[in-house]
Amino acid sequence: MNRRTFLYSSGMLAAISVSPAMALARHAKPTPGIQLYMVKEDMERDPIGTLKQLGAMGYTQIESYGSDKGMFWGKTNTEFKKIAAGYGLNLVSTHYNPCTLPEFDKLAAQAAEIGMKYLVCPWLGPQKSIEAFKNFADDFNKRGAICKKHGLRFGYHPHDYPYKPVDSQLPIDVLLAGTDKDLVDFQMDVYYTVTEGADPYAYMRKHKGRFKLAHLRDVLTKRLPANSKDESACDMGEGIINFRKLITTGQDTGMKYFFVEQSRFFHETPLQSAKKNAAYLKALKLS
């Protein structure tokens, strides 16, 4: 068993285990949210019609992203908020495209104007030196200060690479240590945390209050071959993740926002997957 396989197996065991204390706790069912990137093709074809369908599925919170039409999909911030609200959807956060600090300041002002809670950096990419991540941490603090000035929060969404060692250090640890907890939060994608062999619960507990948002998708029981072009992702409830434990642990450690984001579709469309995941969250019993 090589290191990567061992870590992956360890992460799976952590993800599916349930502590007795957690089993006795009572928690509120999370407000169902979805990252619009999951249904990006539908949003590009018909953003208003897609929002209508998501609202009918039972989602009440959405997270946007930097699409070709912008995070407000060709509308002004107030127009998009009104359209989404008409279908019972609250725009909580958005991922943004790379931009300068002055451009970011304008985005923060627009987001704050309509009551959004977060601007989230979705991608940094693998780096050759750990110093690059230390510089990113400094940049995050600056963007966090801009968000705070406008009355919202800044977040970072790790993918797989922050859990891969660089210069004998994990970038995720460097980013957590190098950012001001009063300015920078994190959005855990439990899929990447588990498939890279990390323990999502250990991270949430050790860094209590730092992981305020999450992306939800499951991990196949049997991992795909290393050279596979597909990810080992599946719909919630069809893999090894114990979402009851994930959500309750998240709530216990300060997590507030939970967004479905599936990336791999079997015999279904993205919207059909979104509907299936919404139903799973609705039926999930936390206590």
N, C-alpha and C positions, 0 to 999 in steps of 0.2 A: 504494500500500500504506500503510494507516494504522498508527499506532504499535502498537495492540493486535494487528493482524494480523502485523506484523513481529515483535513479541515472541513471539507464539504460535509462529510459524514457527521462530524461533531456538530456542525451548524444545524443539520437536520434533526439530530437528537434533541438539541436545545429547543428547536422550533416546535417539536411535537410533544414535549413533556409538559406536564401540568403539576404545579406544586399544590399540596393540600390546602395551604393557607389561601392561595389564590382561588381555589375551588369554592371556598366558603364566602368569598367577598361578593358584594352586590354592587353592580355598576349600571350606569345608564346606557341604553343602546346608543351607539354613535350616530350622529346625523350623517346620512348617506351622501357621499360626494363622489365626483368623477373628474378626472383630468381629461380635458377635451382632446388632447393629443391621441387618446385611445380611439376616437372616432374622427380622426382628422380628415379622411377622405369624404365622409358625410358632411362634416362642417364646411369643407371647401366647396362642395356642391350646393348645399342648402343649409346655411347656418341656423336660420330661424326655424326651419322645419325639424332640424336635428335637436335643437334645444327643446322644442315642443315634445318630441318623443322622449327625451331624457326626463323631462318633468313628469310625463305620464307614467314612466317606469317607477317613479318614487324618489328619484334623486332630488335633493333640495339644496345642495351646494356644488359649485363648479370651480374648477381651476383652469384658467386659460393658458395660452402659450404664445410665443412670438410667431404667429403665422404670417404668410405673405400679405394678409390683410391687416396685420397688426393684432395686438391682444384684444382689441375691441371689434374685430372683424368688419372693418370698413365703416363702422359707426363711431360716433363720439362716445366718450366714456359714459355720459349720462343716458344716451340713447340705448347703448347696449345693456346697461343696468336695467333700464325700464323694460326692454324686450325680455330679458332673462327673468325678471321678477314676475312678468305676466304669465310665465309657465312655472312659477313656484321655485325658481332657481336663484340662489344668492351667489354672486361672484365674490368668492372669498380671497382668492389669490391668483397669481399668474407667474408662469415662467417667462423670463425675458431673454431677448437676444443680446449678444455682446454689445456693449455701448460705453461711451465715455462717461465720466462722472457728471458732467453737465447734462447730457442726454438722460442719464439715469435720474437726475433730480427732477426733470420734467415728467418722466414716467411716474415717479413717486407722488408728485403733486396731483396728477390725473387719477391715480389709484386712490389716494386719500380723499379726493373730492367726492367719490361715490361710496366711501365707507369700506373699501377693501382692507384686508388685514395684512397681506403679505405680498412682497415681491421676492421671487425665488430664483437664484442662479441654478440653471439646470445642468451645466456642463463646464468642466475645466479641461478634461482630457488627460491622458497619461503624460507624465513629465519625466525627464531624464534625471533631474536632481530634486532632492527634498527641499532645497532652497526655493524652488519655484512655488511650492505649496506654502512656505512661510510668507512669500510675497503675496500670494493669494489671500492669506489670512489678513494681512495688513489692508488689502483692498476691500475685503469683506467688512472690516471694521469701519472703513470710510463710508461704504454704502449703507451699513447699518446705522451710522450717524445721520445720514441723509434721510433714511426712512423714519428714524425717530423724530427728526425735525418736523416731518409731515404728519406724524401721528400713526404710523403703521410700522410693521416689522420687516426685517430682512431675513431670508433663509437660504440655505444651500442644500441641494439635492445630490447626495453621493450616488454614483453608479458602482460599477465593480472595481475600477482602478484605485479608488482611495483605500481599499482593503488589501492591495498588493504592495509588498514591501518595496521601498525606494531608499537606497542608502541605509538599509537595515532599520528603517522606520516605516510605520504605516501612515500614509498621508491623512487618513481620517483622524488619527490621534493628533497629528501636528495641527490640523485645522481646528480641532476642538480646543486644544491647548492655546493656540495662537489667536483665537477670536474672543472678543469681549462678550460674556454671556448676557450682558445687558443690551447688546446691540445685534447679536447674530444668533439665530436659531438654526436647527437642522431638520430636514425632511427625510425620514428614513424610508428607503425602498427595501422592505423586508426580503424581497426576492434576492436582490444583490447581496445583502448582508449574509443570508443563509448560504447562497451558492458559492460565496467566497470563503465559507468556513467560519465566519464570525458568529458570535452569540448575540442576537438582537436584544435579548433581555438583559444581558450583562451591560451592554452599551447604554440602554435606557436607564438602568438603575445606577450605574457609575456616574453617568452624566445627567442626573435628574434635572428636568426642566429645560434641557437643551433640545431634545427631539420633540418639537411641538406639532409636527405634521407627519403624515405617512402616506405612502403609496401602497396599495393592496393588490397583490396577485399571488397565486399559489405556485408551488414548485413540484414538478413531477416526482413521483416516488422513485422512479429510475431515471437517472440523469442521461441525457443524450450523449453520444460520442463527442470527444473533445474537438474534433474537426467539423462538427455539425454546424451548419449555417443557422439553424433554428435555436432559439433559447429553450431552456427546460421549464418554460412557464405554462401554466394552465389556469383555468377558472377557479375561483375560490371554492373550497370544499372538495376539489377533485385531486388534491395533492397532499403534501405532508405538513403544511403549516397549520398550527392550531390557532385559528384566528380569535377564538374566545380568549385564549391566554394572551395573545399579542395585543388585542385591544384593551383588555383589562389592565395589563401591565403598563401599556401606554398611558391610559387614563390615570393610573396610580403615580406615574412619574411626570405628568404634566402635558401629555399629548392631547391635542384638542381637535385636530382636523384629519379626517381619514378619506382618502380619494382612491377609488378603484382606477387602476390603469393596467389593463391587460395588453400584452404585446404579441401574443402568439395565438392564432385562431385555427381551430381544427376544422370541424365541419359546420362552421357558423360564420356569420358576418360580425364585424365589430359591434354593431347595434344589438344583435342577438346575444352576444357575449355580455354586453353592458346590462341587458335585461336580466340575464341569468345571475349576474353578480349582484344586481340590486335585490333580486328575490332572495339570494343567499343572506345578504345583510339583514333583510327584513325578518327572516326566520331565525337568525342567530340568537341564541339565548345566552345571556351573560351571567345570569344568576339563577 
